[in-house]
Amino acid sequence: MLGKTGVRPWAAVSVSSVTRRTMLAAPLSARHLSTVTTRKFLQSKSRSPTQNAPGLLMTSSWSSVVVQFAGLANPRFNSTTTNPSSTSAPSSLNSIDTVNPPLSSDVESIDSLSAADLVSVDISQIPETLGYLKAIGLDYGWGPSRLIETILESLHIHGGLPWVGATITTAVLLRVAMLKFAIDASDTSAKVASVKHLTQPIQEEVKRCYRENDTIGMQRALSTRRIINENYNIKLMKLAYPMIQIPLNFGAFRVLRGMSALPVPGLDSESFLWLSSVTVHDPLFILPVSTGLLMHYTFKLGGEVSASTDQTAMAARPLLLYGLPVLSTVCTLFLPGILQIFFASTSVLAILQSYAFHSYSFRRALGMSPFPKRPDYSSNTPTGSKVRIIEAPRDNSTASSHIEQVPKVSFIDRFISSCQNSIKDTRKKMEDVVRQNQKVEKFADGTPKVRMTKKQLQDAVAYENKRREELALERETRNKERQMEYRRKVAEKKRKQKEI
């Protein structure tokens, strides 16, 4: 672990600067080979990028190394000769160590240290300040990962939270930061659903024009839909704003995975509920399964923004309801516990947001457009209530026996039947879409377009060119005849003027 992690210069005193000051203070006779060897031993070139953990890449060179040796007077560094002045060197070194002077501008490294010396390097001795994760090797440059690192460090160092608490708080802060974008997207989705009775015929017209290659009609339909969006203040771009959280969540995934793989000092000793260590996966698999179930119910409720009634979205609904939660559960089964906690926190916040956005009072308090109510077709029939009134006495006599005869269906059977019904509906909708796309295209005169062979296409092109030449020849002949007629009339007019 030590060979894979960068150590920063401000953890302790640089051995090289201490040695240099000792050499300057001691007389020339006291500058033995051991002191010079110590200085040369700690100097090396910059280190090339190395892999510091699974998936973590060190991009910066080793900085000045701070190594806590057992003592500079190591037997292999000491001279065999005794000198009176050499006895005063350790006392001066100890005084310098207590002062902890600023480092010199020379760049030193631990590349040339032996394995025995590397054992004394401890990253837990590095003080926790902003940039701590970068200092111990988690350097991802500038981007979403760097932002997540700063938030985690601020909550852990200045907020006094453990790494688990900082992770959960980070998930909450990300959700709060994206709340404005989610509100705008939900409001726009409600407006789109409220004008669907106006845009649905236009959408059908656009599909028809696309099948018939009617560019003018398509432009006219798109212009009409654009006017409707402007009149109802619908900005479709707001629907894409919540996608900003995708790179942020990916950055959190990289940072938390790197923290557990290193591991960060103190993280491996933290526990959460039944997890004895958050650097290993949940042994009971409660967190990943709960995350998948929460994701399923979030999509079943209608998603974090709204329940789309678009045909394509309805066709993909079974995939979102069952495929994506199952895939998410399988992929997160063996991730570190800190990552599973982050995903579970995000899922809880997502379903709470979905419930809030589908609350009429919440939408009215925020000034959001309400979702249109689904029509109740059962109450529209005038004979429905009469039939229920007439049949009510008959049903009351056999109500108890009828209720007792209802078979109890298990959760697994209900789940399987729901999956089968969803698959049937999806297959039927896909067949309708394919049937619409396979409609026979027609020309402007109504004759169907027939697919021609390569020879027929060449003959058609040749006939078109020949016909174009014939038309050009006819046009030229007609123009010459008109010119000759015009000249004849002009000559006749001049002759009459001369006779007069």
LUMZABA-629283 format. One line per field, with one value per residue (C-alpha): x, z, y; residue in one letter. Coordinates in Angstrom, 1 decimal. Layout:
REM residues N
X <- c(X / ...)
Z <- c(Z / ...)
Y <- c(Y / ...)
resn <- c(A / ...)
This chain:
REM residues 500
X <- c(0.0 / 2.8 / 4.5 / 1.2 / 0.4 / 1.9 / 3.1 / 3.1 / 5.9 / 4.2 / 3.8 / 7.1 / 10.6 / 12.7 / 15.7 / 17.7 / 17.3 / 18.2 / 21.3 / 22.3 / 22.0 / 24.0 / 26.8 / 27.0 / 27.1 / 29.8 / 33.5 / 35.0 / 36.6 / 33.2 / 31.6 / 31.9 / 30.8 / 27.7 / 26.2 / 26.8 / 25.4 / 22.2 / 21.7 / 22.3 / 20.2 / 17.1 / 17.5 / 16.0 / 14.2 / 10.5 / 8.3 / 6.3 / 2.5 / 1.8 / -1.2 / -2.0 / -5.1 / -7.5 / -8.8 / -6.7 / -3.9 / -1.3 / -0.7 / 1.6 / 5.3 / 6.3 / 6.8 / 9.2 / 9.1 / 8.7 / 9.9 / 9.9 / 13.0 / 13.8 / 16.8 / 19.3 / 22.1 / 21.3 / 24.3 / 24.7 / 24.9 / 27.4 / 31.1 / 33.3 / 35.6 / 34.8 / 35.0 / 34.3 / 32.2 / 30.0 / 28.5 / 27.0 / 25.3 / 22.3 / 21.4 / 21.4 / 19.3 / 16.8 / 16.4 / 15.8 / 13.2 / 11.3 / 11.3 / 9.9 / 11.4 / 10.0 / 11.0 / 13.6 / 12.9 / 14.7 / 12.5 / 13.1 / 11.4 / 11.1 / 11.8 / 15.2 / 14.2 / 14.5 / 11.5 / 12.7 / 12.6 / 9.2 / 7.6 / 8.1 / 6.0 / 2.4 / -0.3 / -2.4 / 0.1 / -0.8 / -3.0 / -6.6 / -7.1 / -8.8 / -6.9 / -6.4 / -7.8 / -5.7 / -2.6 / -3.0 / -3.3 / -7.0 / -6.2 / -8.8 / -7.9 / -10.6 / -14.1 / -17.1 / -14.9 / -12.9 / -16.1 / -17.3 / -13.9 / -14.2 / -17.7 / -16.7 / -13.6 / -15.5 / -18.2 / -15.7 / -13.0 / -15.0 / -18.4 / -17.0 / -18.9 / -17.6 / -17.0 / -20.3 / -22.2 / -20.4 / -21.4 / -25.1 / -25.0 / -23.4 / -26.2 / -28.7 / -26.9 / -26.7 / -30.5 / -31.1 / -28.9 / -30.8 / -34.2 / -34.7 / -34.0 / -36.3 / -39.1 / -38.8 / -38.7 / -41.8 / -43.7 / -42.8 / -43.9 / -47.3 / -47.7 / -46.9 / -49.4 / -52.1 / -51.8 / -51.6 / -55.0 / -53.6 / -50.2 / -51.3 / -52.9 / -49.9 / -47.6 / -49.7 / -49.4 / -45.7 / -45.4 / -47.6 / -45.6 / -42.4 / -43.7 / -44.9 / -41.7 / -43.9 / -41.3 / -43.6 / -46.3 / -43.9 / -42.5 / -46.0 / -46.9 / -43.7 / -44.4 / -47.9 / -46.5 / -43.9 / -46.6 / -48.5 / -45.4 / -44.9 / -48.5 / -48.4 / -44.9 / -43.5 / -39.7 / -38.7 / -35.1 / -36.0 / -36.7 / -33.0 / -31.8 / -32.0 / -29.5 / -26.8 / -26.8 / -25.4 / -21.8 / -22.0 / -23.2 / -20.4 / -17.9 / -19.2 / -18.9 / -15.2 / -14.3 / -16.1 / -14.8 / -11.2 / -11.6 / -12.7 / -10.0 / -7.1 / -8.5 / -8.6 / -7.3 / -10.3 / -12.8 / -12.0 / -12.9 / -16.3 / -19.5 / -23.1 / -26.1 / -25.3 / -22.2 / -19.1 / -16.9 / -18.1 / -15.2 / -16.7 / -20.0 / -23.2 / -23.0 / -26.8 / -27.4 / -30.1 / -28.8 / -28.6 / -32.0 / -33.6 / -32.1 / -33.6 / -37.0 / -37.0 / -36.1 / -38.9 / -41.5 / -40.1 / -40.7 / -44.0 / -45.1 / -44.2 / -40.5 / -38.9 / -40.5 / -43.8 / -45.5 / -45.1 / -47.9 / -45.8 / -46.0 / -42.3 / -42.1 / -45.1 / -43.4 / -40.2 / -42.1 / -41.7 / -37.9 / -37.8 / -40.1 / -38.3 / -35.2 / -33.4 / -34.0 / -32.8 / -29.7 / -29.0 / -29.3 / -27.0 / -24.4 / -24.3 / -24.3 / -20.5 / -19.7 / -18.1 / -20.6 / -19.9 / -21.1 / -24.2 / -25.1 / -24.7 / -27.0 / -29.6 / -29.7 / -30.1 / -33.0 / -34.8 / -34.5 / -35.7 / -38.9 / -39.6 / -39.2 / -41.5 / -44.2 / -43.9 / -44.2 / -47.4 / -49.0 / -51.4 / -50.8 / -47.0 / -47.3 / -49.7 / -47.4 / -44.5 / -46.6 / -46.2 / -48.8 / -51.0 / -51.0 / -54.2 / -56.6 / -57.2 / -60.7 / -63.0 / -64.8 / -66.9 / -68.8 / -69.5 / -72.1 / -75.6 / -76.8 / -73.9 / -75.4 / -78.8 / -77.4 / -75.5 / -78.7 / -80.8 / -78.1 / -77.3 / -79.9 / -78.8 / -75.2 / -75.8 / -77.3 / -74.3 / -71.6 / -70.1 / -69.9 / -68.5 / -65.8 / -64.9 / -64.5 / -61.9 / -58.6 / -55.6 / -52.8 / -49.3 / -46.9 / -44.8 / -47.9 / -48.9 / -45.4 / -45.3 / -48.7 / -47.8 / -44.6 / -46.6 / -49.2 / -46.4 / -44.7 / -47.9 / -48.7 / -45.2 / -45.3 / -48.7 / -47.4 / -44.3 / -46.3 / -48.5 / -45.4 / -44.0 / -47.3 / -47.4 / -43.9 / -44.6 / -47.5 / -47.2 / -45.9 / -47.8 / -47.0 / -48.8 / -51.4 / -52.2 / -50.4 / -48.3 / -44.5 / -43.0 / -39.4 / -37.6 / -34.5 / -31.2 / -31.9 / -35.3 / -33.7 / -31.1 / -33.8 / -35.9 / -32.9 / -32.2 / -35.8 / -35.8 / -32.7 / -34.1 / -37.4 / -35.6 / -33.6 / -36.8 / -38.5 / -35.5 / -35.6 / -39.3 / -38.8 / -36.0 / -38.1 / -41.0 / -38.9 / -37.4 / -40.9 / -42.0 / -39.0 / -39.7 / -43.3 / -42.3 / -39.8 / -42.5 / -44.9 / -42.3 / -41.4 / -45.1 / -45.6 / -42.7 / -44.0 / -47.4 / -45.8 / -43.8 / -46.9 / -48.7)
Z <- c(0.0 / 0.8 / -2.6 / -4.3 / -2.3 / -2.6 / 0.6 / 0.7 / 2.1 / 5.1 / 7.1 / 8.9 / 8.6 / 5.4 / 6.2 / 3.4 / 4.7 / 8.2 / 7.0 / 4.9 / 7.9 / 10.1 / 7.5 / 7.4 / 11.2 / 11.7 / 10.9 / 7.8 / 9.7 / 11.0 / 7.5 / 7.2 / 4.4 / 6.3 / 6.2 / 2.5 / 1.8 / 3.6 / 1.5 / -1.8 / -0.7 / -0.5 / -3.9 / -7.1 / -10.2 / -10.6 / -10.6 / -13.6 / -13.2 / -11.3 / -10.3 / -6.6 / -6.3 / -8.5 / -10.9 / -9.4 / -11.3 / -9.8 / -12.4 / -10.3 / -9.4 / -5.9 / -3.9 / -1.1 / 1.1 / 4.8 / 6.4 / 10.1 / 10.6 / 13.8 / 13.9 / 11.5 / 13.4 / 11.8 / 12.1 / 8.3 / 8.0 / 10.9 / 10.4 / 12.2 / 13.4 / 16.5 / 16.6 / 19.3 / 17.1 / 15.9 / 19.4 / 19.2 / 15.8 / 17.2 / 19.7 / 17.0 / 14.8 / 17.6 / 18.1 / 14.4 / 14.4 / 17.2 / 15.3 / 12.1 / 9.7 / 6.2 / 3.4 / 0.9 / -2.8 / -3.6 / -4.7 / -3.0 / -3.4 / -1.8 / -5.0 / -3.9 / -0.3 / 0.6 / 1.6 / 5.3 / 5.2 / 3.4 / 6.4 / 8.4 / 6.0 / 7.3 / 5.4 / 8.6 / 9.9 / 7.1 / 8.6 / 7.3 / 5.4 / 2.2 / -0.5 / 1.9 / -0.5 / -3.4 / -1.1 / -0.3 / -4.0 / -5.0 / -7.7 / -10.5 / -11.9 / -12.3 / -12.9 / -11.1 / -9.1 / -7.7 / -6.7 / -4.8 / -3.1 / -1.9 / -0.6 / 1.3 / 2.7 / 3.9 / 5.6 / 7.2 / 8.3 / 9.0 / 9.7 / 12.0 / 10.3 / 9.7 / 6.2 / 6.1 / 7.4 / 4.8 / 2.1 / 3.0 / 3.4 / 0.0 / -1.6 / 0.1 / -1.1 / -4.7 / -4.6 / -3.2 / -5.7 / -8.6 / -7.1 / -9.1 / -12.4 / -11.3 / -10.6 / -13.9 / -15.7 / -13.9 / -14.6 / -18.3 / -18.4 / -16.9 / -19.5 / -22.3 / -20.9 / -20.7 / -24.4 / -25.6 / -27.2 / -29.4 / -30.2 / -30.7 / -34.2 / -35.1 / -34.2 / -36.3 / -39.2 / -38.8 / -39.0 / -42.1 / -43.8 / -42.9 / -44.5 / -47.6 / -47.9 / -47.7 / -46.6 / -46.9 / -44.8 / -42.1 / -41.8 / -41.6 / -38.8 / -36.9 / -37.1 / -35.7 / -32.8 / -32.2 / -32.0 / -29.5 / -27.3 / -27.4 / -26.5 / -23.5 / -22.4 / -23.0 / -23.1 / -23.9 / -23.1 / -19.4 / -19.6 / -20.1 / -17.1 / -14.5 / -16.6 / -15.0 / -12.0 / -14.1 / -14.2 / -10.5 / -9.5 / -11.7 / -9.9 / -6.5 / -7.7 / -8.7 / -5.5 / -3.1 / -4.9 / -4.7 / -1.0 / -0.2 / -2.4 / -0.8 / 1.9 / 3.4 / 7.0 / 9.3 / 6.7 / 7.2 / 11.0 / 10.4 / 10.6 / 9.6 / 11.0 / 10.4 / 8.3 / 10.5 / 7.8 / 5.0 / 2.7 / 2.0 / 0.5 / 2.4 / 3.5 / 3.7 / 0.3 / 2.0 / 0.6 / -3.1 / -3.0 / -1.3 / -3.8 / -6.7 / -5.0 / -4.4 / -8.1 / -9.2 / -7.1 / -8.3 / -11.9 / -11.1 / -9.5 / -12.6 / -12.2 / -10.6 / -13.0 / -14.2 / -15.8 / -19.6 / -21.8 / -25.0 / -27.1 / -27.0 / -23.3 / -22.7 / -24.8 / -22.7 / -19.4 / -18.7 / -19.2 / -16.7 / -14.2 / -14.1 / -16.3 / -14.9 / -11.2 / -11.6 / -13.5 / -10.9 / -8.1 / -9.8 / -10.6 / -7.0 / -5.1 / -4.5 / -4.5 / -1.3 / 1.4 / 1.2 / -2.4 / -1.6 / 1.2 / -1.3 / -3.9 / -1.3 / 0.0 / -3.6 / -4.2 / -1.0 / -1.9 / -5.5 / -4.3 / -1.8 / -4.6 / -6.8 / -4.1 / -3.5 / -7.2 / -7.5 / -4.6 / -5.7 / -2.6 / -3.1 / -6.7 / -5.9 / -3.2 / -5.6 / -8.5 / -10.7 / -13.3 / -12.1 / -14.0 / -16.0 / -14.4 / -16.2 / -17.5 / -15.6 / -18.3 / -15.9 / -14.6 / -18.1 / -18.9 / -17.8 / -17.3 / -15.1 / -11.9 / -12.6 / -13.3 / -10.0 / -8.1 / -9.7 / -9.0 / -5.5 / -3.7 / -5.6 / -4.8 / -1.1 / -0.7 / -2.0 / -1.0 / 1.9 / -0.1 / -3.1 / -1.0 / 0.6 / -2.9 / -4.1 / -4.3 / -2.6 / -5.1 / -3.8 / -4.4 / -6.9 / -9.0 / -9.1 / -10.1 / -12.8 / -14.2 / -14.2 / -16.1 / -18.6 / -19.1 / -19.6 / -22.1 / -24.1 / -24.1 / -25.2 / -28.0 / -29.2 / -29.2 / -31.0 / -33.6 / -34.1 / -34.6 / -37.1 / -39.0 / -39.3 / -40.6 / -43.2 / -44.8 / -48.6 / -49.8 / -52.5 / -55.1 / -55.3 / -57.8 / -55.3 / -57.1 / -54.8 / -54.9 / -56.1 / -55.4 / -58.7 / -59.6 / -60.6 / -64.3 / -64.0 / -62.2 / -65.0 / -67.7 / -65.8 / -65.6 / -69.3 / -70.2 / -68.0 / -69.7 / -73.2 / -72.4 / -71.0 / -74.3 / -76.3 / -74.3 / -74.7 / -78.5 / -78.7 / -76.6 / -78.9 / -82.1 / -80.6 / -79.7 / -83.3 / -84.8 / -82.5 / -83.5 / -87.2 / -86.7 / -84.8 / -87.6 / -90.2 / -88.4 / -88.0 / -91.7 / -92.7 / -90.5 / -92.1 / -95.6 / -94.8 / -93.4 / -96.6 / -98.7 / -96.7)
Y <- c(0.0 / 2.4 / 2.0 / 2.9 / 6.0 / 9.5 / 11.1 / 14.9 / 17.1 / 18.6 / 15.4 / 15.6 / 17.1 / 16.6 / 14.5 / 16.1 / 19.6 / 18.5 / 16.8 / 19.8 / 22.1 / 19.7 / 19.6 / 23.4 / 23.6 / 20.9 / 21.4 / 20.0 / 17.1 / 16.0 / 15.7 / 11.9 / 9.8 / 8.7 / 12.2 / 12.6 / 9.2 / 10.0 / 13.1 / 11.3 / 8.4 / 10.6 / 12.2 / 10.8 / 11.7 / 12.3 / 9.3 / 8.3 / 7.7 / 4.6 / 2.6 / 3.3 / 1.2 / -0.7 / 2.0 / 4.8 / 6.5 / 8.8 / 11.5 / 13.7 / 13.0 / 12.2 / 15.4 / 15.9 / 12.9 / 13.0 / 9.8 / 9.2 / 7.2 / 5.5 / 7.8 / 9.4 / 7.7 / 4.4 / 1.9 / 1.6 / 5.4 / 6.0 / 6.3 / 3.8 / 6.5 / 8.5 / 12.2 / 14.6 / 16.8 / 13.9 / 13.5 / 17.0 / 16.3 / 14.2 / 16.9 / 19.5 / 17.3 / 16.7 / 20.5 / 20.9 / 18.2 / 19.9 / 23.2 / 21.6 / 24.2 / 24.9 / 22.6 / 23.6 / 23.9 / 20.7 / 17.8 / 14.5 / 11.2 / 7.7 / 5.9 / 4.8 / 3.8 / 0.1 / -2.0 / -1.8 / 2.0 / 2.1 / 0.3 / 3.5 / 5.6 / 5.9 / 7.8 / 8.0 / 10.6 / 13.0 / 15.8 / 15.9 / 19.2 / 20.1 / 18.1 / 15.2 / 12.6 / 13.9 / 13.8 / 10.1 / 9.2 / 9.8 / 12.3 / 12.5 / 15.9 / 18.6 / 17.5 / 15.9 / 13.6 / 16.5 / 18.3 / 15.2 / 14.9 / 18.5 / 18.0 / 14.8 / 16.4 / 19.5 / 17.4 / 15.1 / 17.6 / 20.8 / 19.2 / 16.5 / 13.7 / 10.2 / 9.1 / 7.3 / 10.3 / 12.5 / 10.1 / 10.1 / 13.9 / 14.2 / 12.3 / 14.6 / 17.7 / 16.5 / 15.8 / 19.3 / 20.9 / 19.2 / 20.0 / 23.1 / 21.3 / 18.4 / 20.9 / 22.6 / 19.2 / 18.0 / 21.3 / 21.0 / 17.4 / 18.3 / 21.1 / 18.7 / 16.2 / 18.9 / 19.8 / 16.2 / 16.4 / 19.2 / 17.7 / 14.1 / 14.8 / 16.9 / 14.0 / 11.6 / 14.1 / 14.3 / 10.4 / 10.4 / 13.0 / 11.1 / 7.9 / 9.7 / 11.9 / 15.1 / 17.6 / 20.6 / 19.0 / 17.9 / 21.5 / 22.8 / 20.4 / 21.1 / 24.8 / 24.3 / 22.3 / 25.0 / 27.6 / 25.5 / 25.2 / 28.9 / 29.7 / 27.3 / 28.4 / 24.9 / 24.6 / 21.0 / 21.7 / 21.7 / 18.0 / 17.3 / 19.4 / 16.6 / 14.6 / 16.8 / 14.5 / 11.6 / 12.8 / 13.8 / 10.4 / 8.8 / 11.0 / 9.9 / 6.3 / 6.7 / 8.5 / 6.1 / 3.1 / 4.5 / 5.3 / 1.8 / 0.2 / 2.2 / 2.2 / 5.7 / 5.7 / 5.5 / 4.3 / 0.6 / 0.9 / 2.6 / 0.5 / 1.1 / -0.7 / -4.4 / -3.7 / -4.2 / -2.5 / -0.3 / -1.2 / -4.7 / -5.5 / -6.2 / -9.9 / -10.1 / -8.2 / -6.1 / -2.8 / -3.8 / -5.6 / -2.6 / -0.3 / -2.3 / -2.5 / 1.3 / 1.9 / -0.4 / 1.4 / 4.8 / 3.9 / 2.3 / 5.5 / 7.4 / 8.3 / 11.2 / 13.7 / 12.3 / 9.4 / 9.8 / 8.7 / 8.7 / 5.6 / 4.9 / 5.5 / 3.2 / 0.5 / 0.8 / 0.8 / -2.9 / -2.6 / 0.3 / -1.5 / -4.8 / -4.9 / -1.9 / -2.6 / -6.2 / -5.1 / -2.5 / -5.1 / -7.6 / -5.0 / -3.6 / -6.9 / -7.0 / -3.3 / -1.9 / -1.1 / 2.7 / 2.6 / 0.5 / 3.0 / 5.9 / 4.2 / 3.3 / 6.9 / 8.1 / 5.7 / 6.7 / 10.4 / 9.6 / 7.8 / 10.6 / 13.2 / 11.1 / 11.0 / 14.8 / 15.6 / 13.6 / 15.5 / 18.1 / 20.3 / 20.2 / 21.2 / 24.0 / 25.3 / 25.5 / 26.9 / 23.8 / 22.9 / 20.0 / 16.7 / 16.1 / 13.6 / 10.4 / 10.1 / 7.7 / 5.8 / 3.7 / 6.8 / 8.2 / 5.5 / 6.6 / 3.1 / 2.1 / 3.4 / 1.9 / -1.5 / -1.4 / -0.4 / -3.2 / -5.8 / -4.7 / -6.8 / -9.9 / -9.3 / -8.8 / -12.2 / -13.9 / -11.4 / -13.4 / -16.7 / -14.9 / -13.3 / -16.6 / -18.2 / -15.7 / -17.6 / -16.1 / -15.4 / -15.3 / -12.5 / -14.6 / -15.5 / -11.8 / -10.8 / -13.5 / -12.6 / -8.9 / -9.6 / -11.7 / -9.0 / -6.4 / -8.5 / -9.1 / -5.3 / -4.5 / -7.0 / -5.7 / -2.1 / -3.1 / -4.9 / -1.8 / 0.3 / -2.2 / -2.4 / 1.4 / 1.5 / -1.2 / 0.6 / 0.8 / 4.2 / 5.9 / 8.5 / 11.9 / 10.4 / 7.6 / 4.8 / 2.6 / 2.8 / -0.5 / -1.5 / -1.8 / -3.8 / -2.3 / -2.8 / -1.1 / 1.8 / 2.2 / 2.0 / 4.6 / 7.0 / 6.5 / 7.1 / 10.2 / 11.6 / 10.8 / 12.4 / 15.5 / 15.8 / 15.5 / 18.2 / 20.5 / 19.9 / 20.6 / 23.7 / 24.9 / 24.2 / 26.1 / 29.1 / 29.2 / 29.1 / 31.9 / 34.0 / 33.4 / 34.4 / 37.6 / 38.6 / 37.9 / 40.2 / 43.0 / 42.8 / 42.9 / 45.9 / 47.8 / 47.0 / 48.4 / 51.6 / 52.1 / 51.7 / 54.4)
resn <- c(M / L / G / K / T / G / V / R / P / W / A / A / V / S / V / S / S / V / T / R / R / T / M / L / A / A / P / L / S / A / R / H / L / S / T / V / T / T / R / K / F / L / Q / S / K / S / R / S / P / T / Q / N / A / P / G / L / L / M / T / S / S / W / S / S / V / V / V / Q / F / A / G / L / A / N / P / R / F / N / S / T / T / T / N / P / S / S / T / S / A / P / S / S / L / N / S / I / D / T / V / N / P / P / L / S / S / D / V / E / S / I / D / S / L / S / A / A / D / L / V / S / V / D / I / S / Q / I / P / E / T / L / G / Y / L / K / A / I / G / L / D / Y / G / W / G / P / S / R / L / I / E / T / I / L / E / S / L / H / I / H / G / G / L / P / W / V / G / A / T / I / T / T / A / V / L / L / R / V / A / M / L / K / F / A / I / D / A / S / D / T / S / A / K / V / A / S / V / K / H / L / T / Q / P / I / Q / E / E / V / K / R / C / Y / R / E / N / D / T / I / G / M / Q / R / A / L / S / T / R / R / I / I / N / E / N / Y / N / I / K / L / M / K / L / A / Y / P / M / I / Q / I / P / L / N / F / G / A / F / R / V / L / R / G / M / S / A / L / P / V / P / G / L / D / S / E / S / F / L / W / L / S / S / V / T / V / H / D / P / L / F / I / L / P / V / S / T / G / L / L / M / H / Y / T / F / K / L / G / G / E / V / S / A / S / T / D / Q / T / A / M / A / A / R / P / L / L / L / Y / G / L / P / V / L / S / T / V / C / T / L / F / L / P / G / I / L / Q / I / F / F / A / S / T / S / V / L / A / I / L / Q / S / Y / A / F / H / S / Y / S / F / R / R / A / L / G / M / S / P / F / P / K / R / P / D / Y / S / S / N / T / P / T / G / S / K / V / R / I / I / E / A / P / R / D / N / S / T / A / S / S / H / I / E / Q / V / P / K / V / S / F / I / D / R / F / I / S / S / C / Q / N / S / I / K / D / T / R / K / K / M / E / D / V / V / R / Q / N / Q / K / V / E / K / F / A / D / G / T / P / K / V / R / M / T / K / K / Q / L / Q / D / A / V / A / Y / E / N / K / R / R / E / E / L / A / L / E / R / E / T / R / N / K / E / R / Q / M / E / Y / R / R / K / V / A / E / K / K / R / K / Q / K / E / I)
